[in-house]
Amino acid sequence: MKRPKLKKASKRMTCHKRFKIQKKVREHNRKVRKQAKKKGHKKPKKDIGIPNAAPFKETILREAEQRKQRREELKQQQKLDRQKVQEKKRKQEANKKDARKEKQCEKESATKPRANSEQQIDKHSKKFICKELKKVIEASDVVLEVLDARDPLGCRCPQVEQFVGQSDGGKPLLLVLNKIDLVPKENVEKWLHYLNQELPTVAFKSAMQIKDRTVQVKKVSKRGAAYIDLSRASLCFGGDCLLKLLQDYSVVKGSVIQVGVVGFPNVGKSSVVNSMKQMRACNVGPVRGLTKCMQIVLVNEQIKMLDSPSIIVAPSSSPLAVALRSTTDADSGNLIDSVNAVLKLCSKQQIMMYYNIPDYRNPLEFLTLLAQKRGMLKKGGVPNTEGAAKILLCDWTGAKMSYHSRPPVLWSPSPHLSSEALAAVKQAFSFEELEEDNKNTLKASKYPNPASSIAFQSPGFTDGIIDDTEVPEEVLEKKNKEVSEDAEELSEDKDEEDGMESEEESNTMASSKTTSEELAVKDAEWGKLPTGTQLNTKASDLDDAYDFDTDYI
């Protein structure tokens, strides 16, 4: 036990413990000696040497020294021989290394431009994505263009369809109308009738929940109660119809066909491939541009599906197309413009009912009310308008929002498709059987209530980029002119507001001065007006800004 006065504990131990340790050491040494005897290891005996009384002692010692000298000479000679052999090996290895370096230098000099070009192309760059998209179209026998049923016309890319019709003398093009469960049934039927006049269109609803391999569905018991109840979201509608079309085409062609799947981001390309394979073969998620390169999925012995990266929207497209069809999310500076483009083409009352917000006058006020409704506030209670804008765009591009666009009243043929390509497609596929299969698909699927679906005005075709070309100078000049005009309008508004403030300051005392920006910030904190809006001191403007008689809760 440690003594309280001493700094270190004592190393003394009891005699019983010390004797016990010594006994164990002796036993261990005894065992070691016994094992050594069994193995035959004995101590080497000492050399007694030559006794002095032995005859010819001197001659024996001389012979022993001579033998010792010879042994040393032999050792030195062997050492020198070994050194010579090692030097020869080193020289040969050095010569081989020099020859390899020369060959490598020649190969590098020949492949340097190729390596530099490969290093410059990044997987996230537009050049690489366009290259992969071209590779998918060129390698495929049939091309499926996946369309969002909420806006089918806005999901069609004339550049891609024209490239498909021109590659290898024209390849058959099929349209897949995905996400039919988000659109009213009548609207789906109208779009199928409109699109089938030009290209064969398949109504499709991809499976949202793909079963894992580890999940095993048990048999139904005698009483009729199942152990595992698969939800309706795991079912796929339209897959049999699409598989039948592709198998018939493979029989006509007489070989295994490769089916390329193309389309804009978030239309459900990878989900269609997974639904046809009936397992999670490709990565799926709400993130835009998740697929970066070509993926080959073997559906059966006759069909191979090629999943492709998304089509890149041309910068000359409308702000609505850039907001909903771009491979990346909109920048913080373009968020309000994107939201404004979406809200312009929708019914204001339906938007207010869907998000459960009061009346708004501009997109900034809408985002402020939405952020307050969702509880998205920054430091000091300021509404997070950027986060609200991202939520709105995510709802419209994902599979959450139910909205629909109406087809044009009069059908007109697409100018980018040639009559020869359309005739080849009509010969390859039978439209009568396709219409019957689509009717069966529409009967099996469920649809939202038309009253809950938001009416949306389609802007038409969306231009895409097949070759990675730079933005034309005309487009850049237009954008610069628009930015300069907006800046001039803002500067004129600011000058007028500064003049109003100077007149008010001359009439009021210095102690009661409050700028319009401080009033706007205070009202934004209380949830009356969005930040950034400036107020005038007139009573009529304040009455228009907020009505105290109505209840917004």
N, C-alpha and C positions, 0 to 999 in steps of 0.2 A: 504494500500500500504506500502511496506517496505521502511523504511527510510534509506538513504544512510549511515548515521553516526552510527546507531545502529547495533550491531552484530546480534541480534535476532529480529524477527518481533514482533510487539506489539500484545497482545492478546485482546486488547479492541475491542469492536464492537459497532455498533450503537444501540440506544435505541429501534428503531423500530424492529430490528432483535431480541434483547433480550426479548422484550415483546411478540413477536410472538412465541418464543420458550417456554416461561412460559405458554402461553395460550394453546399450544398444550399439554404440560405436564399435565395441569389441566384437559383437556378433556380426556386424556388417563386414568388418575386415576379415573375419574368419570365413564368411561365405565367399568373399572375393578370392581368397587364397585357394579354397577348394575348387572353385570354377577354373582358376588358372591351372591347377594341377590336372584337371580333367582334359583341358584343351591341349596340354603338353608344353606350355610355355615355361621355360626354365631360365634361370639367370645365366648369362654367358660367363664361362670360366675365364679367369685371368691368365694371360700368357706368362709362363714361368721364365721364358727366355733360355739362353744357352748358359749352362753352368761354366764356371771358370776352369773346372777340371776336365772339360771335354776336349778331345784332341781336334786339331784343325779348326780352332774357334775363329781365328782371324780370317781364314779363307771363306768360311761360311758367312761371316759378316760382310765380306766384300761382295760375295755373290748376291746377298740379300740387297745391298745397296745398288748394285748394277740392275737387278730386277726392278727395283723401285724407280730408278732413273728411266728405264725403258717404258715402264707404265706411264710415267709422266710425259714422256715424249709422244707416246701413242695418243694420250689424251689431248695434248696440244695440237697434234696433227689432225685428229678427228674434229676438234673444235674449229680449226681453220677450214677444213673441208665443208663443215656445216655452214660456216659463214659464207663461203663461196656459193654454195647451192642457194642459200637464202637471197644473196645479192642477185643471182640470175633470175630467181622467181620474182623478185621485186621489179627488175627491169622489164620482164615480160608483162607483168600486171600493169606497169606504168604505160607500156606501149599499147596494151589493149584499151586502157582507159582513154588514152589520147585518141585512138581510133574511134571509140564510142562517142566521145565528145564531138569529134569532127562530123560524125554521122548525125548526131542530134542537132548540131548547129545547122547542117544542111536542111534537115527536116523542119526546124523552127523557122528558118529563113523562107522555106517554101510555104509553110502554113501560118505565117505571122498575120497576113491580112485577114485570113479566115478567123483566127483566134480573136483578133481585135474586134471583128464584126460581131462574133458571138458574145464577147464580154460586154459590148455596148448594149445589146438587146437584153433588157430586163424582163422578167416574167410579168411584172406589173405594168409594163409599158404598153402603149397602144400598138406599137409596131409588132411586138410579140403576139398580142391578142389577134391582130389582123392576120398574121401569118398562120396561127393555129386555126382560125376560122376558115381560111382558104384551104388549108390542108384537109379539114373535115369535109368540105364540099367536094374537093377533087377526088378524095378517096371513097366517097359514098356513091351507091347506085340509085338510092332514093333519098330525097331530102324532106324532112318534116319541119315545117315552120310553126312553132308553138305560138299561139295567140292568147291573150287574156280576153276572156268572154266579156269583161266589163267595157273594154274598148278595143274591139278586134281590128278596126281600121287603123287606129293609132299604133298598133303593134306590128303592122306590116311594113317591111322595108323594101322599097322598089329596087334599090341597088343590089341587094342580096338576091332577090327573085330574078333580076335580069342576069346576074352572074351565074345562077344555077341553070337558067335556060340556055346560056351560051357555052357552058363548059361541056366538053366532050360531045358536042352536037346536040345538047339538050337532055337534061335529066328530069324525070317526073318529080313534081312538087306536090306535097300533100299539106293541107292546113289542119292543125289540131286546135280545136277551140276548147282551151283548158279553163278550169274554174267556173264551170256552168252552175255550180251550187251557190254562187254569189250573185246570180242574175235571175230575175223573174223568168218563168217558163216561156211566156209569150215573146219576150225579147230574144231569148235563145232561138226559138223557132224562126223568127224573122231574120236573124243573122245567118242561120244555116241556109235558109232559102236564098238569101242575097249572095252568100259566098259560093254556094254550090253552082251558081250560074257560070262561074269562071273556073274554079279549081275544086277538086274533091275535098270536103271538109268533114272532119270527124268530131262529134261532140264527146268531150272527155272530162272526167273528174278524177284527178289523181288521188292516190291513197296518202293520207297525211301521217298515218301511224303504221310503219312497216314492222312486222313481227321480227324478233330476233330468232336466231337458230336454236337458242336454248329453250324458248317457250314451246311447249307441247300442248296442243288442245286435246283435252280428254273427251272421251265419248259421252254422249248424253245418257243419263241413267234411265231406268224403266219408268220412273215417276215423271220424267220429262224435264227435270231440272239440270241444267248444264253447270259444270264446275267453273268454266271460264267463259265469260260473255264478252266477245269482241265488240268494240264500239263501232258505230257506223262510219266514223272517220277513217277506219282502217280499210274500208271497202273502196274498190276502184270501179268506176263506171266508164264504159267505152273502150276498155282494153281488149275485149274479145273482138269488137268490130275492127279495131286497128290491126290486131294480130291476123285476122282473117284477110284483110286487104294485102298485108305484106307477104303472107304465105302464098296467096294466089299469084302475086307478082313474081315470087321466087320460083314457083312451079313453071310459070310462063318463060322465065329466063333460063331455068334449068341449072341453077347453081346457087351457092350461098350468096346472099345479098348483104350489103353494108348500108345501114340506114343512118344518115346524118341528122342530128337534131340541132336546129338553130333557132335563134330568137333573141329578143331584148332581155335585159336582166329582170328577174323576179316574175317571169311569165310561167315558170314551172318546167323548165327543160329537164333538169335532173330528176324532178319528181315523176315526170312521165317515164323516164328510163327505169327508175326504181319500181314504178307500178307495173311496167311490162316484165321486169325481171322478178317481181314479187319478193324482193328483198332489198336491203339498203346497200346498193352497189356504188352509188355516188353520194358525195357530201351534199347535204341540203340544209338551208338555213335562211333566215330573213336578211342576211347581209348581202349587199349588192355585189355582183361580180365574184361570187365564191369560186366558181370553176375557172381555172386559169389556163388549162391545157386540155388537149384531146384525151378522152377516156374511152376505152373499148370495153363494151359489156356484151357478153354472149347470152342472148335470150334463149335460143334453142339451136338445133342443128342447122337450121336454115337462115337464121336472122342474126346479124351482129349490129348493135346500136353504137353509134359514135356520139358521145356527149361533147359539146363544143363550148368554148367561152362565149360570153354575151357579145352582141353586136354593139359597136360604139356609135353613139349618136353624133351626127355632124354638128359642128358648132353653129352653123347657120340656121338650125332648126328653131322652132318657137320656144319661148321660155317654159311652156308647159311640157313639151317633149323632153327638154333638157332636165327638168325637175323630176319627171316620172320615169324616164327611160335611160338616164345616164348610169354608167357602171359604178360611179362613186356618189356619195352624198353631196348635196349642194354646199357651197362655202357659206360661211357666216354672213358675208356681204350680200349673197344672192338669195338668202332664205326668204326674206320678205317678198322679193320679186316672184319667187317660185310659189309661195302661198297665195299671192295675189292672182297669179295665172290660174291656179286651181279654183279659187273662189269665184272668179269671173264667169266660169263656164258651168256653175252649179246654181241651184235654187237656194236663195238665202234662207228661206223659212225651213227648208229641209236640213240645212247645215245647223241652224239654231236648235232644231228639235233633236238631231242626232247627238250633238255635243252638250245639249241642255244648257245653253248660254243665252243671255238676253241679246237684244238688238245691238248691232255694231255698225260703225260708219266706214271703217277702213280696215285693212288687214292687220295693222299694228294693234288696233283696239281689239280685234278678234283674238289675236295671239295673247294679249294681256288678260282678257277674260278667260281664255282657255287655261292659261298658266295659273290663274287664281282658282279656277275650278278644280284643277288637278293638284293644287298645293305646291306648285313649283315656284318657290320664292328664293331670291338671292339674299345676300346680307343686307339688313335694313328693311326687309319686306318688299323689295323691288321684284316685280314679276320677271321670271326667266322666259323671255320671248323666244330665244333661240331654241331652248329645249322644247317649247310648245310647237314650234315650227317643225322640228325634227319628228315629233310624235305624229303630227298631221301627215307629213310626207310618208312616214313609215306605214301609217294606216292605209294610205291610198296605194302604195306599191305592194304591200303585203296582202295576205289572204284574210284580212279582218273587215275591211270596209265593203259594204254592199252598195254598189252604184252601177248604173247601166247607161249606155249610149245607144241612141236609136240609129238604125241604118238609113242611108239616103233614100229618098222617095223613089227616085228613078235610078235604075241600074245603068252603069256605063262601064265599058271594058277598060281595063287598066292599060295605059299607053306603053308601059315598059315590058309587057308580055306580048310575045309574037303569036300570031295565029297558028304557026306550025307547032310551037311548044304546047299550046292548049289542045290542039288536035291529038298530039302524041299522048298527053295525059288522059284524054277521054277514051282513047283506045286501050290504054293499059288498065284502067279501072272502070268498073260498072257503077254508074251513079244510082241505078234503081235499087240494087241491093244495099248500097250505102244509105240511102234514105230510109229504108225499112229498119236497118240496124240502128240508125240514129233515133228513130221513133221509139224503139225498145229501150234505148238508153235514157231518153227523156222521161219515159214512164217510170223507170226504176229510181231515178234520182229525186232528191228533195230540193225545193227552191224557196227563197225568201218571199215574204209578203211584198207585193208591188208598192204598197204604201210606205214601207220602211226602206225601200231602195231609193237612193238619190239619183235623180235624172242628171245626166252628164252629157255635155255637147262635145262630140269628138272633133279634134282639129284636122283629121285626115291622116294621110301617110306620114311616116316619120323617116326622114333621110338618115342613112347610116354611112359608115366609112368602111370600105373594103380594102383600099390601099391606104397606107399611112402617109397621107399628104398633109401639108400644112394648111392652116386656115387661109382662105383667100384674103387678099388685101382689101377688097371691097367690103367684106363682112367686118373686118377690123375697123375700117373707116366709119362704117355705120354705127358700130358700137361706140366708138370714140365720140362721134357727133351726138349720140343720145346722151352719153355721160356728160358732155360739155353743156348740152341744153338743160339737163336736170340741174347741174351745178349753177347755171345762170339763174334759173327759176328760184332755186333756194336762196341765192344771194339777194335777189330782188325782194323776196318775202322777208328776209332778215332786215333789209334796209327799211322797209315799211314798218316793221315791228319796232325797230330802233327809234324811228321818228315818233311813233305813238308813245313809246316809253319816255322820250325826252319831254313831250308836252305834259304828260302826267306828272313827271318829276318837278316841273316848274310850278304846278298848281298845288302839290302836296308838300308837307314838311319832310325834312331829312330823316327824322326819327321814325316815320311811318312808311319808309320806302321798302317795297318788296318786289323783286323782279318776277317776271312771268315764269322763268325756269323754276324758281323755288315753289311757286304755286303748283306748277305741274308735278313736281316731285312729291309734294304733300298730298295732292289728290291721288297720285298713283299709289302711295302708301296706304291710303284708305280704300283703294279699289274703285275710285270714281272714274278716273281717266288714265290712259296709258302714259308711260313716261315718254318724254320727247315732244309731246304736244304742248304748244304754247297758248296761253289764255290771254284774252283781252278783258278790260275792266267793264265792258258794256254789260248791262243786265240781260239784254236779249240773247247774247251769245252764251252766257252762263245758263240761261233757261233751256236753250237748245242742247247744251252739253249733258245735262242730267235732269231728269224729271223726278221730283220728290214724291209725286202723287202715286206713281206706279211702284209695284213691289216686284223686285227682280229675283227674289229668293224662290 
